[in-house]
Amino acid sequence: MNTIQIISGILLVIASLIIILVVLIQDSKDPGMTSAITGSSNDSFFGRNGSKTRDSKVANFTRVAAFIFFGVTLLVNILK
């Protein structure tokens, strides 16, 4: 193993742990049975301005971590 493979392996472990933690932090987007029975809607201020909420920032962070994981995985396989 050369140093690039070792560094990329460490990056893969870190990226995978970040993805696991960030996915566990995210709230479920499933409205559940309560809204199906009551017919309620989530059209609130935070629903309309979703790009500025904590959930959208966490979702964007998940996408970035997944992109890094995918890129490093490709790099490891190309350099192999």
N, C-alpha and C positions, 0 to 999 in steps of 0.2 A: 504494500500500500504506500502510495506517495502522499505527500502533505496535502495536495488538493483533495484527494479522496477522504482523508481524515477530517479536514475542515468542512467539506461538504456533508459528511456524515454527522458531524456535530450540528451543523445548520439544519439538517433534516430532523434531528431529534428535537431541537429547540422549536422549529416551526411546527412540528406535530404536537408538541405540548401546548404551544400557544393556541393552535386551532382547537384542541380539546377544551382548554379553559374558556376560550371565547364562546364556543358553542354552548357550553354549560351555563354561561352568564346570560345568554340571550333568552328573551321571553318568547313564549309560544305565540305564533300568529294565528292559531286556531281559536275561533271565537267560542267554541264549546257549545254544550247543549243549552245553556241558559239563554243565549241570544237566539237560538233556534226556536225555543219555546216562547220567549217573550217578544221576539221580533225586534230587539234593540239593535241599534247601529252604532258603530264607533266613529261617527263623523264629528269628531271634536276638533279643537284647535290643534292638538298634537297630531291628529290624523291627517289634517290638511297640510301641515307644515312638517312633514315627516323627515325631511333631510336635515333638520337641525336638532332632532331628538337624540337621546342617549342610545336608543335602540338602533337608529340608523348609523350612528358612528360605530357601534359594535359590529353591525353587519358589514360595514365597509372595511373594518379592521380584519374581519374574518376573510373577506375576499382578498385582501392584500396578503395575509398569511398563507392562504391557499395558493395564490399565485407564486409566492416565494417557494413554497413546498414543491409545486409542480416544476418550476424552473430549475431548482437545485436537483430534483430527481432526474430531469432530462440531462442536466450537466453531468451528473454522475454516470449515467448510462452512456453518454457520448464519449466521455473520457476513459471508459473502461476498456 
